[in-house]
Amino acid sequence: MQPNTFHPITIRLAHPEDVEGAKAVADRHRKELGFVRVSILREAQQKGWLLVAAREELIVGFANFRIRRDNNGTLYEIAVDAAYRNQKIGKRLIQRFTWMVNVAGGDMIRLKCLQSTDANQFYKRLRFEKIGTETGRKQPLNVWHYNLPPLRREFHMNLNGLSGNPIPDSSPHFFAAVTMGPGEIRKVYELWHTHAHDFFWPRGKPNPFQRLLISPVLASPKTLAFIRELKRTGETELVMFDSGGFFVQKGDITYSELTSKLLDIYRAEDWADIYVLPDNPPLSGDAISTAEDKIRETIEGSMRFAYQLPLLLRSKVMPVVHAINLSHLSACLQSYEPLIAESQRIGFGSFATSGATNSINRINADALEMLGNLISQRPGCQVHAFGIATPPAIFCFAMVGVSTFDSSGWMRSGGYGEIFLPFMSRKTVDCRTRVYTRIYKDTLEPLKFNTGHSCPFCASFDELSDRRGRWLRILHNFTVMAELETYHRTPQWELLKEHASRYYRILEKTGKLD
């Protein structure tokens, strides 16, 4: 089942070619909207302030808005064609707009509506508050506000003298790692849209499919085709092709085998947005000489590989830094300089490894300091952190200025009976598991209350913890990862200290709490 047959109407930011379609919808609603100039819509599209509802290439609805200097939002026009009404498309446009204001740091959206139109009932149903009436050109206008509810807390942020801790300037954007079978990714997609479609998202509906990472060396053609379709419809805005260095790290493939296969695939699949260059990650158990050999092989192999790519793809590459000390970092940056200058992207993968197959990446103080050094030496460059899974680790990334990260841990942890919550290490809920981190309903509900988290997948603890609740846990974790950038704007230091103390100590050790 392809995305456009399962969920035919896509809500997304408008592309330049969508402006005429939005204008046509506006013209069909001139009685309610007045005359909307195409130049206004074109300017909104260029600034990322125009949302469209699209059925393949057909535009059936739009929302024109602004995000002001105070980060709050103003909605100017919204319309959905008559044939597509009563499908909650207008609600979804508002939800996406609310989410964008939320991510920008705003806490309120505002709009005006003709007093005589039925749209007033629409805003009332969406929990907008009518705050007054103004004189319009032809008839009175109702003024509506929607206040984004703050994160709920049972404590005050100044407990234990922690109120002086810093707030990150921004938060990393999530790339969902989806190197999985076509049946699994379709299952995730269908479950998300089935359950999230009608759920009331008080802070705006997230889009976990907005950015996807896939390793094309190991992905099936059907999985690649599914992701290509998501990108074509606009639900996925960015696709990153991962080199598959993680599978070299695990010992599933050699570096030379990876490089040979990857070159052919990259040349054939030219539709992605970011192409990660092949890397050979050092392991925690490697001797320093072995680690340096792998770093040298990564640098030389990446440069050789990049210049065998077509010119169009070379501007999209992301070289990967592996560094145990500052001299390794300098060697990587100096060698990669021609590539970084063109793409303004660089990846970082030097994390501690553990597990029987070295399949677990862990952040520590040394890695976080190295990341901080990398970011300080390349201001303005997009820095991506590879393969770290848990929410408190992502908050550590936010504190040093990481731009993007990827994770497949949301799926793996859900399968193991574990769930994520913001600022907390993973918690086990599976009824079959007897471990000290297992939590119960009377424990989970206060934790959800403290973070303000709410999603359709964790509404029932009994279903979440049941042995058949694997997919609910996976989709819950998927949602949490997509929402983290919202939570990072209001750090909850007490939760971090109590439920993820190792990460709190890492930030202390690296001086990020000063």
N, C-alpha and C positions, 0 to 999 in steps of 0.2 A: 504493500500500500504506500503510495507516494504522499508526501505532505499535502500537496494541493488537493488531493481527493479526500483526505481525512479531515482537513481543517482548511476549507477553501479560502476564507477571508484572512488575510495577513495584515496586521497592524505594524507599520514600520515608518522610519523616517523617509521622507520623499526623496526620490532621485530627480535630477534635473528634468528628465523626460516625463515625470509625473505632474509637473506644474500645470500643463494644459488640461489634464484630466481633472485636477482639483478645481481649476477655473470653470470647467464645464459643470461640475457638481454645484459650485457656487451660483452659477447662472440659473440652474434649475431651481434654486432656492432663493431667488432674488427678493421675493416677497418677505421672507423672514430675515434675510441677511443684508438686504440692500445691495448696491453695486460694489462688488469686490474686484479691485484692479489686479490684473495679472502681474504687474510689476511688484505689488505688495507680496503676492504669493511667491514670486521668484526670489525676492530678497529674503523671505522667511526660509525658503528651502536652502539657500546658500548659507544661512546662519544656523541651520539645524533646528528651526522653529516651525517646521511644517510636517505633520504626521498625515499619513494616508492609510485608508483601508483599501486593500487591493485584492482582487480576485484574478490571479495571474497578472496580466498587464492592464486589466480594466480597473480604473479607480472608481470606487463606489461610495467613498466618503472621505472626509478630511477634517483636520483640526489645525487652525492657524493660531499661533500663540507667541508670547514673548517670555523670556526669563530675564527679569530686570536686574539692575545692579545689586539690589539687596537679596538676590537669589530667589525671590518669590516669583510666582507666575501669573500672567494675565492671559486669559483666553479671549480671542477676538471673534473668531467664527468657528463653528462646527456644524457639519451637515452630513447626513447619510441619505442616499437615494431611496425613494419610496419602496422600491422592489426589495430592498435589503433591510428594511426596518423590522423590529421585533426579533432580531437575532443578537441583541446585546452588543452591536458594533459600536454604537455611540458610547456605551459604558466602557468598552475596551479602549477606545480613543482617549477618554478621560483618565482611565487607569494608567495608560502609558504616559500621558502628560504629567499626571501626579507623580509617577515614579521618576521622571526626569527632573522635576522640581526638587523632589526629595534628595536625589543624588547630588544636585547642584548645591544643596545646603539650605534650601528654602523651607519654610514651614507653613506657607499659605498660598492658595491660588484664588484669583478674583475674576469675575466676569460680570457683564451687564446683558440683560435680556429684555426684549420688548414685553411689556406687562400683559399684552393680550395673547401671547403665543403659548402653545401647549408645552413648549420647552421648559417652562417654569416647573411643571410637575416632574419632568425628567431630572432636573437638578435637585429638587426636593427629595426624590427617591434615592439619589446618590449621596444624601446627607449633607448637601450644601445648606448653608444658613443664609436666609434673606436678611440683609442688614439695613436695607433702606430703599428708597425710590428717588430717581433723578429725572429731571426734565429732559426729554429727548427732542430730536428735530420735529418728529411728527406725533409721537405719543410717549407716555412715561416709560422709563426703564427701571426694571428691578435690578438691584445690585446684590449679587450672591458671593459669599465667601465659603471656602472650604479650608479649615485649619487641619494641617497634618498632625495627627496626635503624636505627642512625644513618647519616647520609649518609657515604659512604665518601670518603676523601681520601688522596692520596699525600703531602700536605704537612701541616704544622702551622700553625694559624691565627696563630701569633706570628712567622711569617717576615717579614723586612724591617720589623719594628717596627709591624706593622699590627694587632696584637691589641687595641689600645685603641679601634679604631673602633666606633661605636655599632651597636646592633641596633634595627631598627624595632619600635615598640610593637605594630604589627599590619600586615597586608598587605592591599592592595586586593583585592576580590572581582572575578572575571572575568565580564563579560557577553560572550558570543560573538555577534558581529555576523553575522546570517544573512540579510541581504537578498540572496537568491539565488534561482535558479529552483527549482521544486518537485522536479525531478529531481535537482538537486545536493544539496539538503538531505536528501532521502531517501537518497541515496548515502552521505552522511556518517553519517547515523543508522544505516543498516544495516551499514556497514563497522565503525563503532565497536562495536556490539553483537556482531557476528560475531567480531571478533578480541579484544575486551576481555573477553568473557564468561567464558572459561575461563583467562585469563591470571592468573598468581600475582602480585598486587600487594603487595609486602612492606610497604608503608606505607599500605595501604588503597586501594581502588579509587576514583578520582575520578569526578565526574559533570560532564562539560563542558557538559551540557544544563541544568544547574541554573538558570542565568540567561541569558536570550537577549535580544538587541536586534535590532529590525527596523524598517526605514523603510516604513511602510504605504503611503506615497505611490507607491513604486516596486515594492513586492512584489506578486506575483500573488495572486489570491484563493486559489489552491491552496496557496501557501506559507503564507499566513495561516491557512488551515484546518488545515494540518499542525501549526503551532505552537500553535494553540488546542487541538488534540487532545493535544499533549504536556503542556500546562498542565492539561487536564482529568484526565489520568491521574496527574498529580502528579510526573512525572519532571522537568518544568520548574516551578520554584517562583516565579520572578519573570520577567515579560515587560516590557521597556521599549520603548515606541514612540518611535523617533527621529524628529525633525522632518524630517530630510532636508537639514539645512543644509549638509552635506558636498557635496551635489549642486549647491547654490547656489555654494559655494566653487569647484567645478569648472567652473561655467558651463553645466551641463546644464539648469537651470531658474532662472527669476528668483525673487526673494524674494516678490514679490506673487503670482505663480502658485502658489508653494509654500503660502503662507498660505491662499489660497482653497481649494485642494484638501484641505489638511490638516484644516481645520475640519470639512468634511463627513465625512471619514473618522473623525476622533476621535469625533464625535457618534454615528456608526453602530457603531463598534467600542468598546464600553465594558467589555471584559473584561480589558484590560491592567492592569498594576500601576503603571506610571510613564508619564507623557505629557510628552515633551520639547517645550517651546515653540519656535516657529520662530525661527531666527537667521540672520543674514547675516554670515558670518565675514570679518574683515579678512584680507588677503593680505600676505605679506612685501613684495611689490613696491608696495603701495599707498602713496600720499602720506599724510601724517598727517591731512590734511583729509578724504580719502576714507575712511580707516579710522574716523575719528570719526563720519562720516555713517553708516557701517554699524553702529557701536556704538549710535548714537542710534536708528537704525531698528529694531535688534534690541530695545532696551528698550521703545520705544513700541509696536512691533508685538506684543511678547510680552504686555504688560499688556492691550492691547486684545483680543488673542486669548483670553487666560485668562478674561476676564469675559464672553466669548461662549459659554463652555463650560457644560454642566450643572454644578450644584453638586457632584454626586458626583465628577465628573472634576477639578474645580478643586482638590480636596484631594490629587490625585495628580500635579499638574504639577511639572515641573522646568524653571525658567528657566535660561538659559545666559549666563554671564558672558564677555564679550570685553573685554579691557583691555590697553592698551599701557603705561599708567602708573597710578599709584595713584589719580589723580583719576577715571579711567575706572572703576576698581574700586569706588570709593566711590559713583559715580553708579549703577552697576548694583545694588549692595547696597541703597542707599536706595530705589530704585524698586521693587525686588523684595521688599522687606520684608514686605508683606502676604501674598505668596504663600509666601515661605520660612517665615513663622511658622506657616502651616497645614500645609505638606507636609514641612518640615525637609529639603528636598533642593535642591541647586543644582549645575549643571553648569559646566564650564570648558572652553573651546575655543580659547583664544588661543595657538596654537602656531605656530612658524615653518612656512611652506609652501614647497614646492619641486615640481619636475616640470613637464612641459610644460603640464599642465592643473591645476596647483596641487593635485594629488591626494595629495601626501605630506605628512603632518604630522610635524614633528620637534621634540623637546624640546631646550631650551637653558637656560642659567643664568637668563636673564631670565624665561622662562615658569615655571621651577621656583620662583623667588623670588615671583612673582606668586601662584602656587598656595599657597605657604606663607603669604602675607599673607591670602589669602582664607580659608584654614582657621583661622588664628589669630583672625580677626575673627568667625567664625561657629562657635564651639566647640559640639560636639554635633550639628552639621548634617552630613548625608550629602553629601559632595562627590564628584562624578563627573568623571573626565577622559575627553574624547572622542578616539577615533581614533588612539591611539598604539600601535604594534604590537610592538616588540621587548622581550624579557625584561629587559635592563639598564635600559631606560627605565621599566619598571614598578617595578623596584627603587628608582629615584629617587622615584617616586610614594610608595612605601612609606615612604621616609625623611622625607617631609613630612606624611604622614598622610592621603593620599587614600583615600577609602572604597571606590570602585568605579571600574572602567575598562572600556572596550570595545575590541575589536579585530577587524578582518577580515583583518589581515595574516597570520594563520596560514594562511589559504587562498591568498591572493595569493602569498605567499613560496613556499609549497609548489609552486605552479604554475610559478614561476620557477626551480625547482631548488634552493631554499634551505631550510635547517632551523634550528630554534631549539634552544637549550640554556640552562638557567638561568645568569644572570650574564654571558652572552656575546652579542655581536652575531651576527647571522645568518651561517651558514656555507653555502657552496655545495657541493653534493655531486653535482649533475647531471653525468653523464659527457659531455654535449655542450657543456658550458660551459668556457671557458678564461679564468678570472679568478684574480686573485691570492689571493682568499679561499677558493678551492676546497680542500676537505680530502679525505683518502683514508681507507681503512679503518684503517690503522695510526695515523692521527691521531685519528679519531673515537672509537675504543674507549677510549683513555686519557681523553678528555674526558668520555665517559659515566661512566667509572670515577670520575673526580674529583668529578663532581656527584652520583653515585649514581643517575642517571636510568636507568630501565628501562621500556620499554613494548613491546607486541607489534609496533609499526609500524617500529621501528628495529633489530629483531633481526638482520636481514640487510642489511649494507651494500651488497651487490651489487644486491639488489632495490630498496633505497632510492635508489640512485644511477642506476638504469636509467632510460632515457627513458620506460618504462611505469610508473615508480614514483611518478608524480605524486600519486596518492591516498594512498600510504603516507606521503609527506612531509607532505601536508595533515593527515592524522590524527595523525601524530607531533607536528606543531606544535600542533594542537588540544589534545593531551594535555599538552604542556609548559605551555601557557598556563593550563590548568585546575589544574595542580599548583604554580604559582609561589608561592602563599601559604604552602605548606609549606616551600619552600626559603628563603624570606626570613627565617625564624626562625633560620637558621644562615648568616649572610652569608659568602660566600666571596670575600673582598676580593682575594686574589691572582688569581683567575680574572677578576674584574671589571677589575682593573688591566691584566692582560695581554691579555684578549680583548675588552674594551669600554672602552678607555682614555678615549675621549671622554666617556663617562658618569661615569667616575671623576673626571675633571677638572671636570665640572659640579658634582658633589657637593663637591669641594674648593673651588671658587669660591663656592659658596653657603654654605659653612661647615658643611656637614652631616657632615664628618669630624672635627670638633673634639671 
